[in-house]
């Protein structure tokens, strides 16, 4: 499991190195992992990029709210449902 995390971290770092200053990298998981046999209900959702504040969002938003959250980050008004 640790080898998998290291591989993913290395791939994300390589991808991040290819991005321009005005690019954003958005990644998420559909669940976390507690051990090789146990899934965690919490998912990972992260946004990296110029102008993205470094902070942890309060609460635990549902994955289906991600399109709306991304629109809000870009300052786009939407009537999309949560």
BAKE-108275 format. One record per atom (N, C-alpha, C, CB): residue in three letters; chain; atom name; x, y, z. Coordinates in nm, 3 decimals, m for minus. Each point is the difference from the previous one (the first is absolute). Glycine has a CB too. Layout:
REM residues N
+-----+----+----+---------+---------+---------+
|  aa | ch | at |       X |       Y |       Z |
+-----+----+----+---------+---------+---------+
| ALA |  A | CA |       X |       Y |       Z |
...
+-----+----+----+---------+---------+---------+
REM end
This chain:
REM residues 82
+-----+----+----+---------+---------+---------+
|  aa | ch | at |       X |       Y |       Z |
+-----+----+----+---------+---------+---------+
| UNK |  A |  N |   0.083 |  m0.119 |   0.000 |
| UNK |  A | CA |  m0.083 |   0.119 |   0.000 |
| UNK |  A |  C |   0.087 |   0.125 |   0.000 |
| UNK |  A | CB |  m0.181 |  m0.125 |   0.121 |
| UNK |  A |  N |   0.286 |   0.125 |  m0.040 |
| UNK |  A | CA |   0.090 |   0.115 |   0.005 |
| UNK |  A |  C |   0.068 |   0.023 |  m0.135 |
| UNK |  A | CB |   0.038 |  m0.043 |   0.245 |
| UNK |  A |  N |  m0.002 |  m0.064 |  m0.313 |
| UNK |  A | CA |   0.059 |   0.013 |  m0.134 |
| UNK |  A |  C |  m0.098 |   0.066 |  m0.097 |
| UNK |  A | CB |   0.141 |  m0.204 |   0.044 |
| UNK |  A |  N |  m0.269 |   0.170 |  m0.032 |
| UNK |  A | CA |  m0.102 |   0.061 |  m0.086 |
| UNK |  A |  C |  m0.011 |   0.149 |   0.028 |
| UNK |  A | CB |  m0.126 |  m0.216 |  m0.007 |
| UNK |  A |  N |   0.127 |   0.254 |   0.134 |
| UNK |  A | CA |  m0.006 |   0.142 |   0.036 |
| UNK |  A |  C |   0.122 |   0.074 |  m0.054 |
| UNK |  A | CB |  m0.131 |  m0.057 |   0.206 |
| UNK |  A |  N |   0.247 |  m0.003 |  m0.193 |
| UNK |  A | CA |   0.122 |   0.064 |  m0.050 |
| UNK |  A |  C |  m0.005 |   0.017 |  m0.152 |
| UNK |  A | CB |   0.130 |  m0.098 |   0.191 |
| UNK |  A |  N |  m0.181 |  m0.003 |  m0.261 |
| UNK |  A | CA |  m0.012 |   0.008 |  m0.146 |
| UNK |  A |  C |  m0.095 |   0.114 |  m0.039 |
| UNK |  A | CB |   0.045 |  m0.248 |  m0.018 |
| UNK |  A |  N |  m0.160 |   0.254 |   0.082 |
| UNK |  A | CA |  m0.098 |   0.105 |  m0.031 |
| UNK |  A |  C |   0.059 |   0.137 |   0.032 |
| UNK |  A | CB |  m0.190 |  m0.159 |   0.047 |
| UNK |  A |  N |   0.256 |   0.173 |   0.066 |
| UNK |  A | CA |   0.063 |   0.128 |   0.035 |
| UNK |  A |  C |   0.101 |   0.041 |  m0.105 |
| UNK |  A | CB |  m0.033 |  m0.051 |   0.243 |
| UNK |  A |  N |   0.114 |  m0.043 |  m0.290 |
| UNK |  A | CA |   0.101 |   0.031 |  m0.102 |
| UNK |  A |  C |  m0.066 |   0.042 |  m0.131 |
| UNK |  A | CB |   0.158 |  m0.163 |   0.107 |
| UNK |  A |  N |  m0.265 |   0.095 |  m0.145 |
| UNK |  A | CA |  m0.070 |   0.034 |  m0.126 |
| UNK |  A |  C |  m0.065 |   0.137 |   0.011 |
| UNK |  A | CB |  m0.043 |  m0.244 |  m0.044 |
| UNK |  A |  N |  m0.017 |   0.277 |   0.159 |
| UNK |  A | CA |  m0.060 |   0.133 |   0.020 |
| UNK |  A |  C |   0.108 |   0.108 |  m0.004 |
| UNK |  A | CB |  m0.185 |  m0.103 |   0.137 |
| UNK |  A |  N |   0.300 |   0.077 |  m0.078 |
| UNK |  A | CA |   0.110 |   0.097 |  m0.002 |
| UNK |  A |  C |   0.048 |   0.022 |  m0.143 |
| UNK |  A | CB |   0.068 |  m0.068 |   0.232 |
| UNK |  A |  N |  m0.057 |  m0.039 |  m0.310 |
| UNK |  A | CA |   0.043 |   0.012 |  m0.139 |
| UNK |  A |  C |  m0.101 |   0.080 |  m0.081 |
| UNK |  A | CB |   0.121 |  m0.220 |   0.018 |
| UNK |  A |  N |  m0.249 |   0.194 |   0.004 |
| UNK |  A | CA |  m0.104 |   0.075 |  m0.070 |
| UNK |  A |  C |   0.002 |   0.147 |   0.041 |
| UNK |  A | CB |  m0.140 |  m0.208 |  m0.012 |
| UNK |  A |  N |   0.154 |   0.234 |   0.140 |
| UNK |  A | CA |   0.005 |   0.137 |   0.050 |
| UNK |  A |  C |   0.116 |   0.077 |  m0.063 |
| UNK |  A | CB |  m0.103 |  m0.077 |   0.217 |
| UNK |  A |  N |   0.215 |   0.010 |  m0.238 |
| UNK |  A | CA |   0.117 |   0.065 |  m0.059 |
| UNK |  A |  C |  m0.024 |   0.043 |  m0.144 |
| UNK |  A | CB |   0.144 |  m0.137 |   0.151 |
| UNK |  A |  N |  m0.241 |   0.076 |  m0.218 |
| UNK |  A | CA |  m0.030 |   0.033 |  m0.140 |
| UNK |  A |  C |  m0.100 |   0.114 |  m0.015 |
| UNK |  A | CB |   0.047 |  m0.236 |  m0.055 |
| UNK |  A |  N |  m0.109 |   0.276 |   0.164 |
| UNK |  A | CA |  m0.105 |   0.100 |  m0.008 |
| UNK |  A |  C |   0.055 |   0.141 |  m0.010 |
| UNK |  A | CB |  m0.146 |  m0.152 |   0.130 |
| UNK |  A |  N |   0.073 |   0.238 |  m0.200 |
| UNK |  A | CA |   0.033 |   0.142 |  m0.005 |
| UNK |  A |  C |  m0.052 |   0.067 |   0.127 |
| UNK |  A | CB |  m0.008 |   0.001 |  m0.254 |
| UNK |  A |  N |   0.051 |   0.122 |   0.278 |
| UNK |  A | CA |  m0.040 |   0.071 |   0.122 |
| UNK |  A |  C |  m0.150 |   0.020 |   0.011 |
| UNK |  A | CB |   0.217 |   0.114 |  m0.005 |
| UNK |  A |  N |  m0.285 |  m0.101 |  m0.109 |
| UNK |  A | CA |  m0.144 |   0.024 |   0.005 |
| UNK |  A |  C |  m0.083 |  m0.128 |  m0.008 |
| UNK |  A | CB |   0.043 |   0.222 |  m0.104 |
| UNK |  A |  N |   0.022 |  m0.337 |   0.104 |
| UNK |  A | CA |  m0.071 |  m0.129 |   0.001 |
| UNK |  A |  C |  m0.038 |  m0.038 |   0.143 |
| UNK |  A | CB |   0.124 |  m0.073 |  m0.207 |
| UNK |  A |  N |  m0.230 |  m0.002 |   0.218 |
| UNK |  A | CA |  m0.040 |  m0.058 |   0.128 |
| UNK |  A |  C |   0.003 |  m0.151 |  m0.013 |
| UNK |  A | CB |  m0.145 |   0.201 |   0.057 |
| UNK |  A |  N |   0.186 |  m0.266 |   0.046 |
| UNK |  A | CA |  m0.005 |  m0.146 |   0.007 |
| UNK |  A |  C |  m0.107 |  m0.037 |   0.101 |
| UNK |  A | CB |   0.247 |  m0.024 |  m0.063 |
| UNK |  A |  N |  m0.348 |  m0.050 |   0.017 |
| UNK |  A | CA |  m0.109 |  m0.044 |   0.085 |
| UNK |  A |  C |   0.004 |  m0.152 |   0.003 |
| UNK |  A | CB |  m0.144 |   0.205 |  m0.054 |
| UNK |  A |  N |   0.149 |  m0.262 |   0.173 |
| UNK |  A | CA |  m0.006 |  m0.145 |   0.008 |
| UNK |  A |  C |  m0.089 |  m0.042 |   0.115 |
| UNK |  A | CB |   0.230 |  m0.018 |  m0.098 |
| UNK |  A |  N |  m0.291 |  m0.098 |   0.080 |
| UNK |  A | CA |  m0.090 |  m0.051 |   0.102 |
| UNK |  A |  C |  m0.005 |  m0.151 |  m0.005 |
| UNK |  A | CB |  m0.135 |   0.210 |  m0.013 |
| UNK |  A |  N |   0.088 |  m0.266 |   0.120 |
| UNK |  A | CA |  m0.021 |  m0.145 |   0.006 |
| UNK |  A |  C |  m0.146 |  m0.025 |   0.031 |
| UNK |  A | CB |   0.239 |  m0.042 |   0.077 |
| UNK |  A |  N |  m0.284 |  m0.077 |  m0.105 |
| UNK |  A | CA |  m0.140 |  m0.032 |   0.035 |
| UNK |  A |  C |  m0.010 |  m0.053 |   0.142 |
| UNK |  A | CB |  m0.047 |  m0.051 |  m0.240 |
| UNK |  A |  N |   0.162 |   0.020 |   0.301 |
| UNK |  A | CA |   0.004 |  m0.042 |   0.140 |
| UNK |  A |  C |   0.145 |   0.001 |   0.046 |
| UNK |  A | CB |  m0.208 |  m0.143 |  m0.026 |
| UNK |  A |  N |   0.227 |   0.139 |   0.155 |
| UNK |  A | CA |   0.134 |  m0.012 |   0.055 |
| UNK |  A |  C |   0.031 |  m0.146 |   0.024 |
| UNK |  A | CB |  m0.018 |   0.227 |   0.107 |
| UNK |  A |  N |   0.130 |  m0.254 |  m0.044 |
| UNK |  A | CA |   0.036 |  m0.138 |   0.028 |
| UNK |  A |  C |   0.063 |  m0.008 |   0.139 |
| UNK |  A | CB |   0.035 |  m0.047 |  m0.248 |
| UNK |  A |  N |  m0.085 |  m0.044 |   0.325 |
| UNK |  A | CA |   0.048 |  m0.018 |   0.137 |
| UNK |  A |  C |   0.110 |  m0.105 |   0.002 |
| UNK |  A | CB |  m0.226 |   0.063 |   0.092 |
| UNK |  A |  N |   0.210 |  m0.170 |  m0.167 |
| UNK |  A | CA |   0.099 |  m0.106 |  m0.014 |
| UNK |  A |  C |  m0.021 |  m0.064 |  m0.136 |
| UNK |  A | CB |   0.010 |  m0.042 |   0.252 |
| UNK |  A |  N |   0.069 |  m0.057 |  m0.285 |
| UNK |  A | CA |  m0.013 |  m0.063 |  m0.132 |
| UNK |  A |  C |  m0.136 |  m0.070 |  m0.017 |
| UNK |  A | CB |   0.248 |  m0.031 |  m0.004 |
| UNK |  A |  N |  m0.317 |   0.008 |   0.112 |
| UNK |  A | CA |  m0.129 |  m0.068 |  m0.008 |
| UNK |  A |  C |  m0.118 |   0.084 |   0.048 |
| UNK |  A | CB |   0.123 |  m0.211 |   0.031 |
| UNK |  A |  N |  m0.097 |   0.333 |   0.019 |
| UNK |  A | CA |  m0.107 |   0.082 |   0.054 |
| UNK |  A |  C |  m0.003 |   0.138 |  m0.066 |
| UNK |  A | CB |   0.018 |  m0.123 |   0.218 |
| UNK |  A |  N |  m0.133 |   0.158 |  m0.271 |
| UNK |  A | CA |  m0.019 |   0.132 |  m0.057 |
| UNK |  A |  C |  m0.048 |   0.097 |   0.108 |
| UNK |  A | CB |  m0.051 |  m0.102 |  m0.225 |
| UNK |  A |  N |   0.087 |   0.225 |   0.207 |
| UNK |  A | CA |  m0.044 |   0.109 |   0.086 |
| UNK |  A |  C |  m0.109 |   0.075 |  m0.075 |
| UNK |  A | CB |   0.229 |   0.020 |   0.114 |
| UNK |  A |  N |  m0.331 |   0.026 |  m0.046 |
| UNK |  A | CA |  m0.108 |   0.071 |  m0.067 |
| UNK |  A |  C |   0.043 |   0.138 |  m0.049 |
| UNK |  A | CB |  m0.162 |  m0.124 |   0.142 |
| UNK |  A |  N |   0.256 |   0.188 |  m0.072 |
| UNK |  A | CA |   0.045 |   0.133 |  m0.041 |
| UNK |  A |  C |   0.081 |  m0.008 |  m0.128 |
| UNK |  A | CB |   0.002 |   0.074 |   0.239 |
| UNK |  A |  N |  m0.026 |   0.019 |  m0.328 |
| UNK |  A | CA |   0.073 |   0.007 |  m0.126 |
| UNK |  A |  C |   0.103 |   0.112 |   0.006 |
| UNK |  A | CB |  m0.200 |  m0.089 |  m0.125 |
| UNK |  A |  N |   0.291 |   0.089 |   0.030 |
| UNK |  A | CA |   0.100 |   0.106 |  m0.012 |
| UNK |  A |  C |  m0.045 |   0.093 |  m0.111 |
| UNK |  A | CB |   0.187 |  m0.151 |   0.084 |
| UNK |  A |  N |  m0.183 |   0.279 |  m0.058 |
| UNK |  A | CA |  m0.030 |   0.101 |  m0.100 |
| UNK |  A |  C |   0.097 |   0.114 |   0.022 |
| UNK |  A | CB |  m0.246 |  m0.065 |  m0.015 |
| UNK |  A |  N |   0.329 |   0.094 |  m0.082 |
| UNK |  A | CA |   0.099 |   0.107 |   0.015 |
| UNK |  A |  C |   0.008 |   0.081 |  m0.127 |
| UNK |  A | CB |   0.130 |  m0.138 |   0.164 |
| UNK |  A |  N |  m0.103 |   0.265 |  m0.148 |
| UNK |  A | CA |   0.020 |   0.092 |  m0.111 |
| UNK |  A |  C |   0.129 |   0.075 |   0.027 |
| UNK |  A | CB |  m0.251 |   0.024 |  m0.044 |
| UNK |  A |  N |   0.340 |  m0.025 |  m0.052 |
| UNK |  A | CA |   0.127 |   0.070 |   0.011 |
| UNK |  A |  C |   0.012 |   0.097 |  m0.116 |
| UNK |  A | CB |   0.107 |  m0.195 |   0.119 |
| UNK |  A |  N |  m0.053 |   0.312 |  m0.094 |
| UNK |  A | CA |   0.024 |   0.094 |  m0.109 |
| UNK |  A |  C |   0.015 |   0.142 |   0.050 |
| UNK |  A | CB |  m0.126 |  m0.149 |  m0.150 |
| UNK |  A |  N |   0.173 |   0.234 |   0.058 |
| UNK |  A | CA |   0.020 |   0.142 |   0.031 |
| UNK |  A |  C |  m0.132 |   0.062 |   0.042 |
| UNK |  A | CB |   0.190 |   0.013 |  m0.165 |
| UNK |  A |  N |  m0.191 |   0.054 |   0.277 |
| UNK |  A | CA |  m0.120 |   0.067 |   0.047 |
| UNK |  A |  C |  m0.096 |  m0.087 |   0.079 |
| UNK |  A | CB |   0.025 |   0.143 |  m0.194 |
| UNK |  A |  N |   0.003 |  m0.272 |   0.205 |
| UNK |  A | CA |  m0.085 |  m0.088 |   0.079 |
| UNK |  A |  C |   0.047 |   0.012 |   0.145 |
| UNK |  A | CB |  m0.040 |  m0.161 |  m0.196 |
| UNK |  A |  N |  m0.047 |   0.205 |   0.286 |
| UNK |  A | CA |   0.044 |   0.015 |   0.139 |
| UNK |  A |  C |   0.036 |  m0.134 |   0.063 |
| UNK |  A | CB |  m0.145 |   0.202 |   0.020 |
| UNK |  A |  N |   0.249 |  m0.201 |   0.062 |
| UNK |  A | CA |   0.040 |  m0.121 |   0.071 |
| UNK |  A |  C |  m0.085 |  m0.010 |   0.125 |
| UNK |  A | CB |   0.238 |   0.010 |  m0.089 |
| UNK |  A |  N |  m0.330 |  m0.100 |   0.089 |
| UNK |  A | CA |  m0.089 |  m0.016 |   0.114 |
| UNK |  A |  C |  m0.073 |  m0.132 |  m0.012 |
| UNK |  A | CB |  m0.028 |   0.250 |   0.022 |
| UNK |  A |  N |  m0.030 |  m0.288 |   0.087 |
| UNK |  A | CA |  m0.086 |  m0.119 |   0.001 |
| UNK |  A |  C |  m0.143 |   0.049 |   0.008 |
| UNK |  A | CB |   0.178 |  m0.147 |   0.112 |
| UNK |  A |  N |  m0.260 |   0.099 |  m0.204 |
| UNK |  A | CA |  m0.140 |   0.040 |   0.000 |
| UNK |  A |  C |  m0.070 |  m0.060 |   0.122 |
| UNK |  A | CB |  m0.001 |   0.014 |  m0.252 |
| UNK |  A |  N |  m0.089 |   0.062 |   0.311 |
| UNK |  A | CA |  m0.071 |  m0.053 |   0.118 |
| UNK |  A |  C |  m0.100 |  m0.108 |  m0.041 |
| UNK |  A | CB |   0.026 |   0.222 |   0.115 |
| UNK |  A |  N |  m0.052 |  m0.312 |  m0.026 |
| UNK |  A | CA |  m0.101 |  m0.102 |  m0.024 |
| UNK |  A |  C |   0.049 |  m0.111 |  m0.092 |
| UNK |  A | CB |  m0.172 |   0.172 |   0.034 |
| UNK |  A |  N |   0.079 |  m0.246 |  m0.088 |
| UNK |  A | CA |   0.030 |  m0.111 |  m0.090 |
| UNK |  A |  C |  m0.098 |   0.005 |  m0.117 |
| UNK |  A | CB |   0.089 |  m0.143 |   0.192 |
| UNK |  A |  N |  m0.057 |   0.223 |  m0.296 |
| UNK |  A | CA |  m0.093 |   0.011 |  m0.111 |
| UNK |  A |  C |  m0.014 |  m0.132 |  m0.076 |
| UNK |  A | CB |   0.059 |   0.241 |  m0.019 |
| UNK |  A |  N |  m0.176 |  m0.263 |  m0.038 |
| UNK |  A | CA |  m0.026 |  m0.121 |  m0.078 |
| UNK |  A |  C |   0.071 |   0.012 |  m0.135 |
| UNK |  A | CB |  m0.224 |  m0.034 |   0.115 |
| UNK |  A |  N |   0.268 |  m0.078 |  m0.171 |
| UNK |  A | CA |   0.068 |   0.000 |  m0.129 |
| UNK |  A |  C |  m0.086 |   0.058 |  m0.111 |
| UNK |  A | CB |   0.128 |  m0.198 |   0.075 |
| UNK |  A |  N |  m0.258 |   0.177 |  m0.068 |
| UNK |  A | CA |  m0.084 |   0.050 |  m0.109 |
| UNK |  A |  C |  m0.006 |   0.152 |  m0.002 |
| UNK |  A | CB |  m0.134 |  m0.209 |   0.015 |
| UNK |  A |  N |   0.186 |   0.276 |   0.086 |
| UNK |  A | CA |   0.004 |   0.145 |   0.001 |
| UNK |  A |  C |   0.126 |   0.058 |  m0.064 |
| UNK |  A | CB |  m0.137 |  m0.009 |   0.204 |
| UNK |  A |  N |   0.226 |  m0.076 |  m0.253 |
| UNK |  A | CA |   0.126 |   0.048 |  m0.055 |
| UNK |  A |  C |  m0.017 |   0.093 |  m0.120 |
| UNK |  A | CB |   0.102 |  m0.211 |   0.081 |
| UNK |  A |  N |  m0.187 |   0.180 |  m0.180 |
| UNK |  A | CA |  m0.014 |   0.095 |  m0.111 |
| UNK |  A |  C |  m0.043 |   0.139 |   0.047 |
| UNK |  A | CB |  m0.059 |  m0.192 |  m0.147 |
| UNK |  A |  N |  m0.030 |   0.197 |   0.243 |
| UNK |  A | CA |  m0.045 |   0.129 |   0.053 |
| UNK |  A |  C |   0.114 |   0.070 |   0.075 |
| UNK |  A | CB |  m0.235 |  m0.089 |   0.019 |
| UNK |  A |  N |   0.313 |   0.012 |   0.058 |
| UNK |  A | CA |   0.113 |   0.058 |   0.073 |
| UNK |  A |  C |   0.105 |   0.055 |  m0.096 |
| UNK |  A | CB |  m0.042 |  m0.161 |   0.189 |
| UNK |  A |  N |   0.070 |   0.089 |  m0.297 |
| UNK |  A | CA |   0.097 |   0.048 |  m0.099 |
| UNK |  A |  C |  m0.050 |   0.128 |  m0.067 |
| UNK |  A | CB |   0.077 |  m0.236 |  m0.038 |
| UNK |  A |  N |  m0.205 |   0.240 |   0.005 |
| UNK |  A | CA |  m0.057 |   0.121 |  m0.059 |
| UNK |  A |  C |   0.016 |   0.117 |   0.095 |
| UNK |  A | CB |  m0.165 |  m0.138 |  m0.130 |
| UNK |  A |  N |   0.142 |   0.116 |   0.259 |
| UNK |  A | CA |   0.015 |   0.106 |   0.099 |
| UNK |  A |  C |   0.144 |   0.046 |   0.009 |
| UNK |  A | CB |  m0.193 |  m0.093 |   0.128 |
| UNK |  A |  N |   0.288 |   0.000 |  m0.135 |
| UNK |  A | CA |   0.142 |   0.037 |   0.004 |
| UNK |  A |  C |   0.038 |   0.090 |  m0.116 |
| UNK |  A | CB |   0.048 |  m0.214 |   0.116 |
| UNK |  A |  N |  m0.110 |   0.192 |  m0.231 |
| UNK |  A | CA |   0.028 |   0.081 |  m0.118 |
| UNK |  A |  C |  m0.089 |   0.123 |  m0.008 |
| UNK |  A | CB |   0.072 |  m0.207 |  m0.117 |
| UNK |  A |  N |  m0.157 |   0.227 |   0.218 |
| UNK |  A | CA |  m0.086 |   0.117 |   0.002 |
| UNK |  A |  C |  m0.116 |  m0.008 |  m0.098 |
| UNK |  A | CB |   0.195 |   0.129 |   0.070 |
| UNK |  A |  N |  m0.237 |  m0.249 |  m0.103 |
| UNK |  A | CA |  m0.108 |  m0.020 |  m0.095 |
| UNK |  A |  C |  m0.129 |  m0.025 |   0.077 |
| UNK |  A | CB |   0.160 |  m0.094 |  m0.174 |
| UNK |  A |  N |  m0.259 |   0.180 |   0.153 |
| UNK |  A | CA |  m0.131 |  m0.019 |   0.061 |
| UNK |  A |  C |  m0.071 |  m0.117 |  m0.069 |
| UNK |  A | CB |  m0.015 |   0.247 |   0.060 |
| UNK |  A |  N |  m0.049 |  m0.332 |   0.018 |
| UNK |  A | CA |  m0.070 |  m0.115 |  m0.058 |
| UNK |  A |  C |  m0.122 |  m0.035 |   0.084 |
| UNK |  A | CB |   0.215 |  m0.086 |  m0.097 |
| UNK |  A |  N |  m0.312 |   0.024 |   0.034 |
| UNK |  A | CA |  m0.115 |  m0.051 |   0.074 |
| UNK |  A |  C |   0.006 |  m0.152 |   0.011 |
| UNK |  A | CB |  m0.137 |   0.196 |  m0.078 |
| UNK |  A |  N |   0.258 |  m0.252 |   0.054 |
| UNK |  A | CA |   0.014 |  m0.145 |   0.011 |
| UNK |  A |  C |  m0.036 |  m0.044 |   0.140 |
| UNK |  A | CB |   0.180 |   0.000 |  m0.175 |
| UNK |  A |  N |  m0.241 |  m0.114 |   0.186 |
| UNK |  A | CA |  m0.033 |  m0.051 |   0.135 |
| UNK |  A |  C |   0.124 |  m0.046 |   0.074 |
| UNK |  A | CB |  m0.225 |  m0.070 |  m0.083 |
| UNK |  A |  N |   0.210 |   0.057 |   0.214 |
| UNK |  A | CA |   0.111 |  m0.053 |   0.079 |
| UNK |  A |  C |   0.031 |  m0.142 |  m0.046 |
| UNK |  A | CB |  m0.064 |   0.144 |   0.198 |
+-----+----+----+---------+---------+---------+
REM end
